[in-house]
Amino acid sequence: METQQSQTIKFFGDETFPVEMHKVRIVQKLFLRPVEDRLKAINEAGYNTFLLNTKDVFLDMLTDSGTNAMSDNQVSSMLKADDAYAGSQSFYRMEKALQEVFGKKYILPVHQGRAAENVVSQVFIKKGDVIPMNYHFTTTKAHMELNGGKIFEIYTDEALKIKSDNPFKGNIDIDKLNALIEKYGADRVPFIRMEASTNLIGGQPFSIQNMRDVKAVADRHGIMMVLDASLIGENAWFIKQREPEFKNTSIKDILRLMCDFADIVYFSSRKVSSTRGGGICTNDHDLFLKMRDLVPLYEGFLTYGGMSVREIEAMAVGLEETTDETVINQSPSFIEYAVRELDKRNVPVITPAGALGCHIDAMSFLPHVPQQEYPAGALAAALYIISGCRGMERGTISSVRDENGDDILADMELLRLAFPRRVFTLSQTKFLIDRVHWLYKNRKLVGGLKFVEEPAVLRFFMGRLAPVNEWPDKLVAKFKEDFGNSL
Ligand SMILES: *Cc1c(COP(=O)(O)O)cnc(C)c1O
């Protein structure tokens, strides 16, 4: 497979934009329903974009998880899959790809990222442990707490600023890390977790220098480092773009370098290589043995780990493709374009642009909606109504309640518009920008939401909400006034 280094494309005119370095050969028909149908659909979905049916969705920007476009090489690799419970050739091909890309010898396959978190948490976390990290991911936190651990997010002061030009908002604050270890003692810290391109705070990367500094602290105390590599390709891309020391280093070498700092690397293949699945990698035979026994128990035998052999083949190829700069830059360059264009129109977006998606700050978009009425959820519903584009709430709805039943208000109220790799075109991106711009001009019409059905665990998936008043009807009326009968 030929991989390519990226070269910047220069333009004759004033406008600059990302160019797709692939051609489209299989397509899926999309529908953009009339606005009344969209209003009906969101009502039926309890104002929760997770509960929409994709037949009613135009651009599905809910997530990048399992939705990246596969390449011709990935799809064709699935045909040579070797069906076997044990010892499948497909597994050995994947093992080799992982060894190459991550530089780790021992590989455990699991059915997706959270399954890796289950194994790592069960083996290494005991009651009373504390786990420092740059930022949590929903399933990470749930698994660690289930095993009696408490997580501490020791991000730098820049991390939660909406507008920033700090290139590495995903960095760990070294002073806070030292203070935390000092306070609890190193023997209560089973490992330090670093998440590449921190999912919940805008896909923001950390730098190699920060990894070096964290590693020095870890070594001083004999603490392990665990790397969540679900979005590692994009983090490596940002390192190449933003950390001058690495501007001439290949993505492949940056990936290796990042993994070299970690004792354990785990990942969700749904993100990193466009297929279902996941894995845990280490060079330490003792660590490998400790985790190994849980894989047949929860996942499946050691040569499939709950994945189909077809997925395993596609994952191996997808991982290799992640080291190709023209593949890995696709999602970040479209996100960068969307962020730049929305920022020009004064829409409050997180800067600098990160991985995974474009993140809109709902608290400044809808300052009149109190946080108790879920501004990010309301914004997600409103955008769907006026555009058919589906984003995801990442705010208080994705949080939990305290022991008194009050909402624990999230640090940030974000509407995330995911850009799965190679899925959307530039004209679709422009459509999205146009509609978000219109919504921003008409933002006063958007009101809050309240829960009508609220599950106790991970309520953001299945919870149902309702608007606090008739705001959706007013929004639709204004839409029709401005756009007539057009979509
Ligand atoms: C998605 C994700 C996970 C969980 O992976 P799944 O495959 O969805 O179970 C874990 N960590 C991070 C950073 C993620 O983005």
Ligand as a Chemical Component Dictionary entry (heavy atoms), coordinates in Angstrom:
data_LIG
# 
_chem_comp.id                   LIG 
_chem_comp.type                 NON-POLYMER 
_chem_comp.pdbx_formal_charge   0 
_chem_comp.three_letter_code    LIG 
# 
loop_
_chem_comp_atom.comp_id 
_chem_comp_atom.atom_id 
_chem_comp_atom.alt_atom_id 
_chem_comp_atom.type_symbol 
_chem_comp_atom.charge 
_chem_comp_atom.model_Cartn_x 
_chem_comp_atom.model_Cartn_y 
_chem_comp_atom.model_Cartn_z 
_chem_comp_atom.pdbx_ordinal 
LIG C1 C1 C 0 -15.080 6.254 21.722 1  
LIG C2 C2 C 0 -14.064 6.312 22.749 2  
LIG C3 C3 C 0 -13.941 5.283 23.688 3  
LIG C4 C4 C 0 -14.885 4.103 23.712 4  
LIG O1 O1 O 0 -14.808 3.352 22.540 5  
LIG P1 P1 P 0 -16.046 2.482 21.989 6  
LIG O2 O2 O 0 -15.472 1.738 20.824 7  
LIG O3 O3 O 0 -17.131 3.440 21.600 8  
LIG O4 O4 O 0 -16.472 1.583 23.093 9  
LIG C5 C5 C 0 -12.943 5.395 24.624 10 
LIG N1 N1 N 0 -12.121 6.452 24.648 11 
LIG C6 C6 C 0 -12.210 7.457 23.773 12 
LIG C7 C7 C 0 -11.270 8.601 23.838 13 
LIG C8 C8 C 0 -13.182 7.435 22.786 14 
LIG O5 O5 O 0 -13.279 8.459 21.906 15 
# 
loop_
_chem_comp_bond.comp_id 
_chem_comp_bond.atom_id_1 
_chem_comp_bond.atom_id_2 
_chem_comp_bond.value_order 
_chem_comp_bond.pdbx_ordinal 
LIG C1 C2 SING 1  
LIG C2 C3 SING 2  
LIG C2 C8 DOUB 3  
LIG C3 C4 SING 4  
LIG C3 C5 DOUB 5  
LIG C4 O1 SING 6  
LIG O1 P1 SING 7  
LIG P1 O2 DOUB 8  
LIG P1 O3 SING 9  
LIG P1 O4 SING 10 
LIG C5 N1 SING 11 
LIG N1 C6 DOUB 12 
LIG C6 C7 SING 13 
LIG C6 C8 SING 14 
LIG C8 O5 SING 15 
# 
